[in-house]
Amino acid sequence: MRFVPRFSDGQEFPCALGKIVCVGRNYADHARELDNPVPSEPLLFIKPSTSAVPLEQLLDAPFSRGDVHFETELALLIGKEVSNASSDEAERAVVGIGLALDLTLRGIQARLKEKGHPWEIAKAFDGSCPLSSFLHLSQVPNWSALAFTLEIDGELRQHGEGADMLFPVAPLVAEMSRHFTLEPGDVVLTGTPAGVGPLPRGATLHFTLTGGLEVTTGVVD
């Protein structure tokens, strides 16, 4: 069954999720912590709808395939079709804001990158994108004032702010729409701040987002 986005008030979005468009290295500190160059333009990739699972459910990560790294990201729900959009048009297409985990098989990704091969199997596998419910835009401040956190077993591991993005929300979504038509039900991930690392087995994860969104979940031991 296709993943259907929901709002935090329980309202179901009228369209099933189509695709998840992601950007890499959108926070300079994260690029540096992995010894990657800071990009001069957005590095885009896609996760399929089959990668989406509810963030609220127990996370069953593929530990048998190696280290699974967590990357907490701001998630944007697209409410209308946009293609070759201006920044203003792109901003108006966003109808909800939530949180996501971009789960990454880091060892597999590193080996594929060394060989110059695509690394979708390290990023786009089934269940690789746990998604929270979405806040309505009326519940959140402007983009630059957004902040989100991840605590693992009570320890703060990631803290991100919209103001720290290399490519802010509106121009980022506009750039994505120049390559991929964004449709209602699509989700955009906006990159992860520093602090990524291996997802611990049996851990408790607690997420917060400006506007009142909080999610607590666990990881299969």
LUMMARBA-438901 format. One record per atom (N, C-alpha, C): x negated, y negated, z negated. Coordinates in Angstrom, 1 decimal, decimal comma, always signed. Layout:
REC       xx       yy       zz
REC        X        Y        Z
...
This chain:
REC       xx       yy       zz
REC     -0,8     +1,2     +0,0
REC     +0,0     +0,0     +0,0
REC     -0,9     -1,2     +0,0
REC     -0,5     -2,2     +0,8
REC     -1,3     -3,5     +0,9
REC     -1,2     -4,3     -0,3
REC     -2,3     -4,9     -0,7
REC     -2,4     -5,8     -1,9
REC     -1,5     -7,0     -1,6
REC     -0,6     -7,4     -2,6
REC     +0,2     -8,6     -2,4
REC     -0,2     -9,6     -3,5
REC     -0,7    -10,8     -3,1
REC     -1,1    -11,8     -4,1
REC     +0,1    -12,2     -5,0
REC     -0,2    -12,5     -6,2
REC     +0,9    -13,0     -7,1
REC     +0,4    -14,3     -7,8
REC     +1,4    -15,1     -8,2
REC     +1,1    -16,3     -9,0
REC     +1,1    -15,9    -10,5
REC     +0,5    -16,8    -11,3
REC     +0,4    -16,5    -12,7
REC     +1,8    -16,5    -13,4
REC     +2,8    -17,1    -12,8
REC     +4,2    -17,1    -13,3
REC     +5,0    -15,9    -12,9
REC     +4,3    -14,9    -12,3
REC     +4,9    -13,7    -11,9
REC     +5,5    -13,7    -10,5
REC     +5,6    -14,9     -9,8
REC     +6,1    -15,0     -8,5
REC     +5,2    -14,3     -7,5
REC     +5,8    -13,4     -6,6
REC     +5,0    -12,7     -5,6
REC     +4,9    -13,6     -4,4
REC     +3,7    -13,6     -3,8
REC     +3,5    -14,3     -2,5
REC     +4,3    -13,6     -1,4
REC     +4,9    -14,3     -0,5
REC     +5,7    -13,6     +0,5
REC     +4,9    -12,8     +1,5
REC     +3,6    -12,9     +1,6
REC     +2,8    -12,1     +2,6
REC     +1,8    -11,3     +1,8
REC     +1,6    -10,1     +2,4
REC     +0,5     -9,2     +1,9
REC     -0,8     -9,8     +2,2
REC     -1,9     -9,5     +1,5
REC     -3,2    -10,0     +1,7
REC     -3,7     -9,5     +3,1
REC     -4,3    -10,4     +3,9
REC     -4,8    -10,0     +5,2
REC     -6,3     -9,7     +5,1
REC     -7,1    -10,7     +4,9
REC     -8,5    -10,6     +4,8
REC     -9,1    -11,5     +3,8
REC    -10,3    -11,2     +3,3
REC    -11,0    -12,1     +2,3
REC    -12,2    -12,6     +3,0
REC    -12,3    -13,9     +3,1
REC    -13,4    -14,6     +3,8
REC    -14,3    -15,2     +2,7
REC    -15,6    -14,8     +2,7
REC    -16,5    -15,1     +1,6
REC    -17,7    -15,9     +2,1
REC    -18,3    -16,6     +1,2
REC    -19,5    -17,4     +1,5
REC    -20,6    -17,0     +0,5
REC    -21,8    -16,8     +1,0
REC    -22,9    -16,4     +0,2
REC    -23,8    -17,6     -0,2
REC    -24,4    -17,6     -1,3
REC    -25,3    -18,6     -1,8
REC    -24,8    -20,0     -1,8
REC    -23,6    -20,2     -2,3
REC    -23,0    -21,5     -2,3
REC    -23,3    -22,2     -3,6
REC    -24,1    -21,6     -4,5
REC    -24,7    -22,3     -5,7
REC    -26,2    -22,1     -5,6
REC    -26,9    -23,2     -5,6
REC    -28,3    -23,2     -5,4
REC    -29,0    -22,3     -6,5
REC    -28,6    -22,4     -7,7
REC    -29,2    -21,6     -8,8
REC    -29,1    -20,1     -8,6
REC    -28,0    -19,7     -8,0
REC    -27,8    -18,3     -7,7
REC    -28,7    -17,8     -6,5
REC    -28,8    -18,7     -5,5
REC    -29,8    -18,3     -4,4
REC    -31,2    -18,2     -5,0
REC    -31,6    -19,1     -5,8
REC    -32,9    -19,0     -6,4
REC    -33,1    -17,8     -7,3
REC    -32,1    -17,4     -8,0
REC    -32,3    -16,3     -9,0
REC    -32,5    -15,0     -8,2
REC    -32,1    -14,9     -7,0
REC    -32,3    -13,7     -6,2
REC    -33,4    -13,9     -5,1
REC    -34,2    -14,9     -5,3
REC    -35,3    -15,3     -4,4
REC    -34,9    -15,4     -3,0
REC    -33,7    -16,0     -2,8
REC    -33,2    -16,3     -1,5
REC    -33,3    -17,8     -1,2
REC    -33,6    -18,1     +0,1
REC    -33,6    -19,6     +0,4
REC    -32,2    -20,2     +0,2
REC    -32,2    -21,5     -0,2
REC    -31,0    -22,2     -0,3
REC    -30,5    -22,6     +1,1
REC    -29,3    -22,1     +1,5
REC    -28,9    -22,3     +2,9
REC    -28,5    -23,8     +3,3
REC    -28,7    -24,1     +4,6
REC    -28,3    -25,4     +5,0
REC    -26,9    -25,4     +5,7
REC    -26,4    -24,2     +5,9
REC    -25,0    -24,1     +6,4
REC    -24,4    -22,8     +5,7
REC    -23,1    -22,8     +5,7
REC    -22,4    -21,6     +5,0
REC    -22,8    -20,3     +5,6
REC    -23,1    -19,3     +4,7
REC    -23,3    -17,9     +5,2
REC    -22,0    -17,1     +4,9
REC    -21,3    -16,8     +6,0
REC    -20,0    -16,3     +5,9
REC    -20,0    -14,8     +6,2
REC    -19,1    -14,1     +5,4
REC    -18,8    -12,7     +5,7
REC    -17,4    -12,4     +5,3
REC    -16,9    -11,2     +5,6
REC    -15,5    -10,8     +5,4
REC    -15,4     -9,5     +4,6
REC    -14,5     -9,5     +3,7
REC    -14,1     -8,2     +3,0
REC    -12,7     -7,9     +3,5
REC    -12,4     -6,6     +3,8
REC    -11,1     -6,2     +4,3
REC    -10,1     -6,2     +3,1
REC     -8,8     -6,1     +3,5
REC     -7,7     -6,1     +2,5
REC     -7,9     -4,9     +1,6
REC     -8,5     -3,8     +2,0
REC     -8,6     -2,6     +1,2
REC     -9,6     -2,8     +0,1
REC    -10,4     -3,9     +0,1
REC    -11,3     -4,2     -1,0
REC    -10,6     -4,8     -2,2
REC     -9,4     -5,2     -2,0
REC     -8,7     -6,0     -3,1
REC     -8,0     -5,0     -4,1
REC     -8,2     -5,2     -5,4
REC     -7,5     -4,5     -6,4
REC     -7,2     -5,6     -7,5
REC     -6,2     -5,3     -8,4
REC     -5,9     -6,3     -9,4
REC     -7,1     -6,4    -10,4
REC     -7,5     -7,6    -10,7
REC     -8,6     -7,8    -11,7
REC     -8,1     -7,4    -13,1
REC     -6,8     -7,4    -13,3
REC     -6,3     -7,1    -14,7
REC     -6,4     -5,6    -15,0
REC     -6,5     -4,7    -13,9
REC     -6,6     -3,3    -14,2
REC     -8,0     -2,9    -14,5
REC     -8,2     -1,7    -15,1
REC     -9,5     -1,1    -15,5
REC    -10,3     -1,0    -14,2
REC    -11,5     -1,5    -14,2
REC    -12,4     -1,5    -13,0
REC    -13,1     -0,2    -12,9
REC    -12,9     +0,5    -11,8
REC    -13,5     +1,8    -11,5
REC    -14,5     +1,6    -10,4
REC    -15,7     +1,2    -10,8
REC    -16,8     +0,9     -9,9
REC    -17,5     +2,1     -9,4
REC    -18,1     +2,1     -8,2
REC    -18,8     +3,3     -7,7
REC    -20,2     +3,4     -8,2
REC    -20,4     +3,7     -9,5
REC    -21,7     +3,8    -10,1
REC    -22,5     +4,9     -9,5
REC    -21,9     +5,9     -9,0
REC    -22,7     +7,0     -8,4
REC    -23,5     +6,6     -7,2
REC    -23,2     +5,3     -6,7
REC    -24,0     +4,8     -5,5
REC    -25,1     +3,9     -5,9
REC    -25,3     +3,7     -7,2
REC    -26,3     +2,8     -7,7
REC    -25,8     +1,6     -8,5
REC    -26,6     +0,7     -8,8
REC    -26,2     -0,5     -9,6
REC    -25,1     -1,3     -8,8
REC    -24,0     -1,6     -9,6
REC    -23,0     -2,4     -9,1
REC    -23,1     -3,7     -9,8
REC    -23,4     -4,8     -9,0
REC    -23,5     -6,1     -9,6
REC    -22,2     -6,9     -9,6
REC    -22,0     -7,7    -10,6
REC    -20,8     -8,5    -10,7
REC    -21,2     -9,9    -10,2
REC    -20,3    -10,6     -9,5
REC    -20,4    -11,9     -9,0
REC    -19,0    -12,6     -9,2
REC    -18,9    -13,5    -10,2
REC    -17,6    -14,1    -10,4
REC    -17,4    -15,3     -9,5
REC    -16,2    -15,4     -8,9
REC    -16,0    -16,5     -7,9
REC    -14,7    -17,1     -8,0
REC    -14,6    -18,4     -7,6
REC    -13,3    -19,0     -7,5
REC    -12,6    -18,5     -6,2
REC    -11,3    -18,1     -6,3
REC    -10,6    -17,5     -5,2
REC     -9,5    -18,5     -4,8
REC     -9,3    -18,7     -3,5
REC     -8,3    -19,6     -3,0
REC     -7,3    -18,8     -2,1
REC     -6,0    -19,0     -2,4
REC     -5,0    -18,3     -1,6
REC     -4,5    -19,3     -0,5
REC     -4,5    -18,7     +0,7
REC     -4,1    -19,5     +1,9
REC     -2,6    -19,4     +2,1
REC     -1,9    -20,5     +2,3
REC     -0,5    -20,5     +2,5
REC     +0,1    -20,7     +3,8
REC     -0,8    -21,2     +4,8
REC     -0,3    -21,4     +6,1
REC     -1,5    -21,2     +7,1
REC     -1,1    -20,9     +8,3
REC     -2,2    -20,6     +9,3
REC     -3,0    -21,9     +9,7
REC     -4,3    -21,7     +9,7
REC     -5,2    -22,8    +10,1
REC     -6,3    -22,3    +11,0
REC     -6,6    -23,1    +12,0
REC     -7,6    -22,7    +12,9
REC     -8,3    -24,0    +13,4
REC     -9,6    -24,0    +13,4
REC    -10,4    -25,3    +13,8
REC     -9,8    -26,5    +13,0
REC     -9,6    -26,3    +11,7
REC     -9,0    -27,3    +10,9
REC     -9,9    -28,4    +10,5
REC     -9,4    -29,6    +10,3
REC    -10,1    -30,7     +9,6
REC    -10,2    -30,3     +8,1
REC    -11,0    -31,1     +7,4
REC    -11,1    -30,9     +5,9
REC     -9,7    -31,1     +5,3
REC     -9,0    -32,1     +5,7
REC     -7,7    -32,4     +5,1
REC     -6,7    -31,3     +5,4
REC     -6,7    -30,8     +6,7
REC     -5,8    -29,7     +7,0
REC     -6,2    -28,4     +6,2
REC     -7,4    -28,2     +6,1
REC     -7,9    -27,0     +5,3
REC     -7,4    -27,1     +3,9
REC     -7,6    -28,3     +3,3
REC     -7,2    -28,4     +1,9
REC     -5,7    -28,2     +1,7
REC     -4,9    -28,7     +2,6
REC     -3,5    -28,5     +2,5
REC     -3,0    -27,1     +2,7
REC     -3,9    -26,3     +3,3
REC     -3,5    -24,9     +3,5
REC     -3,6    -24,0     +2,3
REC     -4,4    -24,5     +1,3
REC     -4,6    -23,8     +0,0
REC     -3,3    -24,0     -0,9
REC     -2,8    -22,8     -1,4
REC     -1,6    -22,9     -2,2
REC     -1,8    -22,3     -3,6
REC     -2,9    -21,7     -3,8
REC     -3,2    -21,1     -5,1
REC     -4,6    -21,0     -5,4
REC     -5,0    -21,0     -6,7
REC     -6,4    -20,9     -7,1
REC     -6,5    -19,8     -8,2
REC     -7,4    -18,9     -8,0
REC     -7,6    -17,8     -9,0
REC     -9,0    -17,4     -9,1
REC     -9,3    -16,2     -9,6
REC    -10,7    -15,7     -9,8
REC    -10,8    -14,4     -9,1
REC    -12,0    -14,1     -8,8
REC    -12,4    -12,8     -8,1
REC    -13,7    -12,3     -8,6
REC    -13,9    -11,0     -8,5
REC    -15,2    -10,4     -8,6
REC    -15,7    -10,0     -7,2
REC    -16,8    -10,4     -6,8
REC    -17,4     -9,9     -5,5
REC    -18,4     -8,9     -6,0
REC    -17,9     -7,6     -6,1
REC    -18,8     -6,5     -6,5
REC    -19,7     -6,1     -5,4
REC    -21,0     -5,9     -5,8
REC    -22,0     -5,7     -4,8
REC    -22,9     -4,5     -5,2
REC    -23,1     -3,6     -4,2
REC    -24,1     -2,5     -4,4
REC    -25,4     -3,0     -4,1
REC    -26,1     -3,6     -5,1
REC    -27,3     -4,4     -4,9
REC    -28,4     -3,6     -4,3
REC    -28,7     -2,4     -4,7
REC    -29,8     -1,6     -4,2
REC    -29,5     -1,3     -2,7
REC    -28,3     -0,9     -2,3
REC    -28,0     -0,6     -0,9
REC    -28,1     -1,9     -0,1
REC    -27,6     -3,0     -0,6
REC    -27,7     -4,3     +0,1
REC    -29,2     -4,6     +0,4
REC    -30,0     -4,5     -0,7
REC    -31,5     -4,8     -0,5
REC    -32,1     -4,0     +0,6
REC    -31,8     -2,7     +0,6
REC    -32,4     -1,8     +1,6
REC    -32,0     -2,1     +3,0
REC    -30,7     -2,4     +3,1
REC    -30,1     -2,8     +4,5
REC    -30,7     -4,1     +4,9
REC    -30,9     -5,1     +4,0
REC    -31,4     -6,4     +4,4
REC    -32,9     -6,2     +4,9
REC    -33,6     -5,4     +4,2
REC    -35,0     -5,2     +4,6
REC    -35,1     -4,6     +6,0
REC    -34,2     -3,8     +6,4
REC    -34,2     -3,3     +7,8
REC    -33,5     -4,2     +8,8
REC    -33,0     -5,3     +8,3
REC    -32,3     -6,2     +9,3
REC    -30,9     -5,7     +9,7
REC    -30,3     -4,8     +8,9
REC    -29,1     -4,2     +9,2
REC    -27,9     -4,9     +8,5
REC    -26,7     -4,8     +9,1
REC    -25,5     -5,4     +8,4
REC    -25,4     -4,7     +7,0
REC    -24,8     -5,5     +6,1
REC    -24,7     -4,9     +4,7
REC    -23,2     -4,9     +4,2
REC    -22,3     -4,7     +5,1
REC    -20,9     -4,6     +4,7
REC    -20,6     -3,4     +3,7
REC    -21,3     -2,3     +3,9
REC    -21,0     -1,2     +3,0
REC    -21,4     -1,5     +1,6
REC    -22,3     -2,5     +1,4
REC    -22,7     -2,9     +0,0
REC    -21,7     -4,0     -0,5
REC    -20,9     -4,6     +0,3
REC    -20,1     -5,7     -0,1
REC    -18,6     -5,5     +0,1
REC    -18,2     -4,6     +1,1
REC    -16,8     -4,6     +1,5
REC    -16,2     -3,2     +1,3
REC    -16,7     -2,4     +0,4
REC    -16,2     -1,1     +0,1
REC    -14,8     -1,2     -0,6
REC    -14,1     -0,1     -0,6
REC    -12,8     -0,1     -1,3
REC    -12,9     -0,5     -2,8
REC    -12,1     -1,5     -3,2
REC    -12,2     -1,9     -4,6
REC    -13,2     -2,9     -4,9
REC    -13,9     -3,4     -3,9
REC    -15,1     -4,3     -4,2
REC    -14,6     -5,8     -4,5
REC    -13,3     -6,0     -4,4
REC    -12,9     -7,4     -4,7
REC    -11,7     -7,4     -5,7
REC    -11,9     -7,2     -7,0
REC    -10,9     -7,4     -7,9
REC    -10,4     -8,9     -7,9
REC     -9,1     -9,1     -7,8
REC     -8,5    -10,4     -7,7
REC     -7,5    -10,7     -8,9
REC     -7,6    -11,9     -9,5
REC     -6,6    -12,3    -10,5
REC     -5,3    -12,8     -9,8
REC     -4,3    -13,1    -10,7
REC     -3,2    -13,8    -10,2
REC     -3,7    -15,3     -9,9
REC     -2,8    -16,0     -9,2
REC     -3,2    -17,4     -8,8
REC     -2,4    -18,5     -9,5
REC     -3,1    -19,5     -9,9
REC     -2,4    -20,7    -10,4
REC     -1,8    -21,5     -9,2
REC     -0,6    -22,1     -9,4
REC     -0,1    -23,1     -8,5
REC     -1,0    -24,3     -8,5
REC     -1,1    -25,0     -7,4
REC     -2,0    -26,2     -7,4
REC     -1,6    -27,3     -8,4
REC     -0,3    -27,3     -8,8
REC     +0,1    -28,3     -9,8
REC     -0,5    -28,0    -11,1
REC     -1,1    -26,8    -11,4
REC     -1,6    -26,5    -12,7
REC     -3,1    -26,8    -12,8
REC     -3,7    -27,3    -11,8
REC     -5,2    -27,4    -11,8
REC     -5,5    -28,9    -11,5
REC     -6,7    -29,3    -11,9
REC     -7,2    -30,7    -11,6
REC     -7,8    -30,7    -10,2
REC     -8,5    -31,7     -9,9
REC     -9,2    -31,7     -8,5
REC    -10,3    -30,7     -8,5
REC    -10,7    -30,4     -7,2
REC    -11,7    -29,3     -7,0
REC    -12,9    -29,5     -7,8
REC    -13,5    -30,7     -7,9
REC    -14,8    -30,9     -8,5
REC    -14,7    -30,7    -10,0
REC    -13,5    -30,8    -10,6
REC    -13,3    -30,6    -12,0
REC    -13,0    -29,2    -12,5
REC    -12,9    -28,3    -11,5
REC    -12,7    -26,9    -11,8
REC    -13,9    -26,2    -12,5
REC    -13,6    -25,4    -13,5
REC    -14,7    -24,6    -14,1
REC    -14,2    -23,3    -14,4
REC    -15,1    -22,3    -14,4
REC    -14,7    -20,9    -14,7
REC    -15,9    -20,2    -15,4
REC    -15,5    -19,2    -16,2
REC    -16,5    -18,5    -17,0
REC    -16,2    -17,0    -16,9
REC    -17,3    -16,2    -17,2
REC    -17,2    -14,8    -17,4
REC    -18,0    -14,4    -18,7
REC    -17,3    -13,8    -19,6
REC    -18,0    -13,2    -20,8
REC    -18,0    -11,7    -20,7
REC    -19,1    -11,0    -21,0
REC    -19,1     -9,6    -21,0
REC    -19,5     -9,2    -22,4
REC    -18,5     -8,4    -23,1
REC    -18,7     -8,0    -24,5
REC    -19,0     -9,2    -25,4
REC    -18,3    -10,3    -25,1
REC    -18,4    -11,5    -25,9
REC    -19,5    -12,4    -25,6
REC    -20,4    -12,1    -24,7
REC    -21,5    -12,9    -24,3
REC    -21,3    -13,6    -23,0
REC    -21,5    -15,0    -23,0
REC    -21,3    -15,7    -21,8
REC    -22,3    -15,3    -20,8
REC    -21,9    -14,9    -19,6
REC    -22,8    -14,5    -18,5
REC    -22,8    -15,4    -17,3
REC    -21,6    -16,0    -17,0
REC    -21,6    -16,9    -15,9
REC    -20,7    -18,1    -16,2
REC    -21,1    -19,2    -15,7
REC    -20,3    -20,5    -15,8
REC    -20,5    -21,2    -14,5
REC    -19,4    -21,5    -13,8
REC    -19,4    -22,2    -12,6
REC    -18,5    -23,4    -12,6
REC    -18,9    -24,4    -11,8
REC    -18,1    -25,6    -11,7
REC    -18,0    -26,0    -10,2
REC    -16,8    -26,4     -9,8
REC    -16,6    -26,8     -8,4
REC    -17,6    -27,9     -8,0
REC    -18,0    -28,8     -8,9
REC    -18,9    -29,9     -8,5
REC    -20,3    -29,4     -8,1
REC    -20,6    -28,1     -8,5
REC    -22,0    -27,6     -8,2
REC    -22,0    -26,8     -6,9
REC    -20,9    -26,7     -6,2
REC    -21,0    -26,0     -4,9
REC    -21,8    -26,8     -3,9
REC    -22,6    -26,0     -3,1
REC    -23,3    -26,7     -2,0
REC    -22,4    -27,1     -0,9
REC    -21,3    -26,3     -0,7
REC    -20,3    -26,6     +0,3
REC    -19,0    -26,6     -0,4
REC    -18,5    -27,8     -0,6
REC    -17,2    -28,0     -1,4
REC    -16,0    -27,3     -0,7
REC    -14,9    -27,2     -1,4
REC    -13,8    -26,4     -1,0
REC    -13,3    -26,8     +0,4
REC    -12,9    -28,1     +0,5
REC    -12,2    -28,5     +1,8
REC    -13,1    -28,3     +3,0
REC    -14,3    -28,8     +3,0
REC    -15,1    -28,6     +4,2
REC    -15,5    -27,1     +4,4
REC    -15,6    -26,3     +3,3
REC    -15,9    -24,9     +3,4
REC    -14,8    -24,2     +4,1
REC    -13,6    -24,4     +3,7
REC    -12,4    -23,7     +4,3
REC    -12,3    -24,2     +5,7
REC    -12,5    -25,4     +6,0
REC    -12,5    -25,9     +7,4
REC    -13,5    -25,2     +8,3
REC    -14,7    -25,0     +7,8
REC    -15,8    -24,3     +8,5
REC    -15,4    -22,9     +8,8
REC    -14,8    -22,2     +7,7
REC    -14,3    -20,8     +7,9
REC    -13,3    -20,8     +9,0
REC    -12,4    -21,8     +9,1
REC    -11,3    -21,7    +10,1
REC    -11,8    -21,9    +11,5
REC    -13,0    -22,4    +11,6
REC    -13,6    -22,6    +13,0
REC    -14,1    -21,2    +13,6
REC    -14,3    -20,3    +12,7
REC    -14,7    -19,0    +13,1
REC    -13,6    -17,9    +13,0
REC    -12,8    -18,0    +12,0
REC    -11,8    -17,0    +11,8
REC    -10,5    -17,8    +11,5
REC     -9,4    -17,5    +12,3
REC     -8,1    -18,1    +11,9
REC     -7,7    -17,6    +10,6
REC     -7,4    -18,5     +9,7
REC     -6,9    -18,2     +8,3
REC     -5,4    -18,1     +8,4
REC     -4,8    -17,1     +7,8
REC     -3,4    -16,8     +7,9
REC     -2,8    -16,7     +6,5
REC     -1,5    -16,9     +6,3
REC     -0,9    -16,8     +5,0
REC     -1,1    -15,5     +4,4
REC     -1,6    -15,5     +3,2
REC     -2,0    -14,3     +2,5
REC     -3,5    -14,0     +2,5
REC     -4,2    -14,7     +3,3
REC     -5,7    -14,5     +3,3
REC     -6,2    -15,2     +2,0
REC     -7,4    -14,7     +1,6
REC     -8,0    -15,3     +0,4
REC     -9,4    -15,7     +0,8
REC     -9,8    -16,8     +0,2
REC    -11,2    -17,3     +0,4
REC    -11,9    -17,3     -0,9
REC    -13,1    -16,7     -0,9
REC    -14,0    -16,7     -2,0
REC    -15,1    -17,8     -1,8
REC    -15,4    -18,5     -2,9
REC    -16,2    -19,7     -2,7
REC    -17,6    -19,6     -3,2
REC    -18,1    -18,4     -3,5
REC    -19,5    -18,2     -4,0
REC    -19,6    -18,1     -5,5
REC    -20,7    -17,6     -5,9
REC    -20,9    -17,3     -7,3
REC    -22,1    -18,1     -7,9
REC    -22,0    -18,6     -9,1
REC    -23,1    -19,3     -9,8
REC    -24,1    -18,3    -10,3
REC    -25,2    -18,8    -10,9
REC    -26,2    -18,0    -11,4
REC    -25,7    -17,1    -12,6
REC    -26,4    -16,0    -12,9
REC    -26,1    -15,2    -14,0
REC    -25,6    -13,8    -13,6
REC    -25,6    -13,5    -12,3
REC    -25,2    -12,2    -11,8
REC    -26,1    -11,1    -12,4
REC    -25,5     -9,9    -12,4
REC    -26,3     -8,7    -12,9
REC    -25,5     -7,4    -12,8
REC    -26,1     -6,3    -13,3
REC    -25,4     -5,1    -13,2
REC    -24,2     -5,0    -14,1
REC    -23,1     -4,5    -13,6
REC    -21,9     -4,3    -14,3
REC    -22,0     -3,2    -15,3
REC    -21,9     -3,5    -16,6
REC    -22,1     -2,4    -17,6
REC    -21,0     -1,4    -17,7
REC    -21,2     -0,2    -17,8
REC    -20,2     +0,8    -18,0
REC    -19,5     +0,6    -19,3
REC    -18,2     +0,7    -19,4
REC    -17,5     +0,6    -20,6
REC    -17,4     -0,8    -21,2
REC    -17,8     -1,8    -20,5
REC    -17,8     -3,2    -21,0
REC    -16,4     -3,8    -21,0
REC    -16,2     -4,8    -21,8
REC    -15,0     -5,7    -21,7
REC    -15,4     -7,0    -21,1
REC    -14,6     -7,4    -20,1
REC    -14,8     -8,6    -19,3
REC    -13,7     -9,6    -19,6
REC    -14,1    -10,8    -19,9
REC    -13,1    -11,9    -20,2
REC    -13,4    -13,1    -19,3
REC    -12,4    -13,5    -18,5
REC    -12,5    -14,6    -17,5
REC    -11,7    -15,7    -17,9
REC    -12,1    -17,0    -17,6
REC    -11,3    -18,1    -17,8
REC    -11,4    -19,1    -16,6
REC    -10,4    -19,8    -16,3
REC    -10,4    -20,8    -15,3
REC     -9,6    -22,0    -15,7
REC    -10,2    -23,2    -15,5
REC     -9,5    -24,5    -15,8
REC     -8,0    -24,4    -15,3
REC     -7,1    -24,8    -16,1
REC     -5,7    -24,7    -15,8
REC     -4,9    -23,7    -16,6
REC     -5,7    -22,9    -17,3
REC     -5,0    -22,0    -18,3
REC     -5,1    -20,5    -17,9
REC     -5,7    -20,2    -16,8
REC     -5,8    -18,8    -16,4
REC     -6,9    -18,0    -17,3
REC     -6,5    -16,9    -17,9
REC     -7,4    -16,1    -18,6
REC     -7,1    -14,6    -18,3
REC     -8,1    -13,8    -18,1
REC     -7,9    -12,4    -17,8
REC     -8,9    -11,6    -18,6
REC     -8,5    -10,6    -19,3
REC     -9,4     -9,7    -19,9
REC     -9,2     -8,3    -19,3
REC    -10,3     -7,6    -19,0
REC    -10,2     -6,3    -18,4
REC    -11,4     -5,5    -18,9
REC    -11,4     -4,3    -18,4
REC    -12,5     -3,4    -18,8
REC    -13,1     -2,6    -17,7
REC    -14,2     -2,0    -17,9
REC    -14,9     -1,2    -16,9
REC    -14,9     +0,3    -17,3
REC    -14,6     +1,2    -16,4
REC    -14,6     +2,6    -16,7
REC    -16,0     +3,0    -17,2
REC    -16,0     +3,8    -18,2
REC    -17,3     +4,3    -18,8
REC    -17,9     +5,4    -17,9
